[in-house]
Amino acid sequence: MCNQFRLPKLAQIKKYLNADLNLPLVEPQIDIFEEKDIFPNQIAPVLLYQDQKLQLINKNWGYPSPVDSKPLFNARIERFYETKPSMWDESFAKQRCLILTNEFFEYSKNTYHASNGKSYYERYSFKSKQPITMIAGIYDQNNFAMVTTKPNSTMQPIHNRMPLVIEPQELRRWLFQNFTSLINRENITLQVEKIPRKK
């Protein structure tokens, strides 16, 4: 499950959305002066359509858990299609957003042994070919969750789930329309880099 992504600078986000994609983004009322890594239970802006406006709104990464204090920060897209109700249903139906990243990170199921005798999971970064990688999200009040789906051939050797990466031409479909056709991400190209462990 993805539990870390890198937030771009606000200037990068505005250039990509306004200039590159020609989207009518309202002037954000937030400040992001430098790239920073975002983890669950931290605040990050998400792109959503609200009050007849396309805007960036700060929300907390993770829904409150109904059973304990740990936030639920990944939502499996398949849950929306199951007959059994879930806590995500209303958000999938009416409250979708986009998470904007420079890259996101995932640990592999493989481990390696370090010279100190300990074992560590291999770690990788992923990003799309676009200047900013957009990931499907859902929100409720002040919280958001990252949407995940089955891994494509790039992700499968590393992890059994992947964030649902959205291409620019799919943006409106995710935010406003039927998103069934977006579940399969096999045609999404991701650039992958193995991250060396810091000594």
Secondary structure, 3 states (H helix, E strand, C coil): CCCCEEECCHHHHHHHHHHHCCCCECCCCCCCCCCEEECCCCEEEEEEEECCEEEEEEEEECECCCCCCCCECEEEHHHHHCCCCCCCHHHHHHCEEEEEECEEEEEEEEEEECCCCCEEEEEEEEECCCCCEEEEEEEECCEEEEEEECCCCCCCCCCCCEECEECHHHHHHHHHCCCHHHCCCCCCCCEEEEECCCC
